[in-house]
Amino acid sequence: MVFAHDTEMSMQAAVALVNTASAPDTLVSVAQADAFWTSWEYTGRHERTRAELDAVRELRPVLRNLLTSDRDRAAVLVNELLADASALPQLVRHDEWDWHLHAVSPDRPWPQRITVETAMAMIDVVRSDEMSRLGVCADDDCDGLVLDLSRNRSRRFCSTACTNRAAVAAYRARQADTP
């Protein structure tokens, strides 16, 4: 394991959230936001309103900026995000989760919790000098983010679809070169 479980989950959720903005946008309805909330096992306040959806959607460029920044810029952004949220890290245990960090209470708005959880996870990424685990999809037609948690740091594509598209293109290029 590269990072603690809560760090990995927060980073994966942040990358997934940013990638919902890729065409086609997959976070346009309250039902889609609710499914995202459920799939990433968020806890606490969740209003299931259009205003909450809009606030979560507005986070995507903020998180993209954070996740694609260099290490020094990421540290500055993390500090700004945590200060803006008046974050106070505390160890908590709830549901099936063992001790882990929360920095805002569960009654704070979901978009604020996403921001703080991502910033807290980025602390581990910055401190361990693992920014290279974040990148942009190698598919020229995609701007999705990639979080590479593999041992050999071999992940280049944001999704199976992009991986398959690249493999098919490479295959076709090889076939075109053979007589």
Secondary structure, DSSP 8 states (H G I E B T S, - for coil): --S-HHHHHHHHHHHHHHHTTSSS-S--SHHHHHHHHHHTT--S----SHHHHHHHHHHHHHHHHHHTS-HHHHHHHHHHHHHHTT---EEEEETTEEEEEESS-TTS-HHHHHHHHHHHHHHHHHHTT-GGGEEE-SSTT---EEE---TT-----SSHHHHHHHHHHHHHHHHHH--
